[in-house]
Amino acid sequence: MPAKTILLVDDDPDFLEQTAIRLRADGLDVITAEGQARGEAVLAGGTAFDLAILDLMMENPDSGFVLGYRVRRSRPGTPVLLVTGVTGETGLEFDAATAEERRWVPADAVLPKPVRYEQLKSEVDRLLAR
């Protein structure tokens, strides 16, 4: 069975590199994009992926929302995981745990930064198993 492919978009090159290394070590293929613009280029290029992991605040405070909506529109059914430090930076808290939240949050799950890799991998496994 071919490995699942993850699209990983974040403007923090350290988070991007470290997370990609760990996901690859766990047998996943990873496409990385540093920032919203590069993430949009991947989407526009038609590259296939099974799950998108998106930072929320990149070039713009809502970059991850914009990308999440674009993933939903161009690849219906592809799970989206938002990983964000927004609560620590703004005090705003949100989730994608309820149907109501998922109507306005374009994600299947939200994890706060800093995130432990084990927690991230658990969500990846759960979302890929759907």
Buried (B, 14 or more C-beta within 10 A) or exposed (E): EEEBBBBBBBBBEEBBBEBBEBBEEEEBBBBBBBBBEBBBEBBEEEEEBBBBBBBBBBEEEBBBBBBBEBBBEEBEEBBBBBBBBBEEEEEEEBBBEEEEEBEEBBBBBBBBBEBEEEEBBEBBEEBEEE
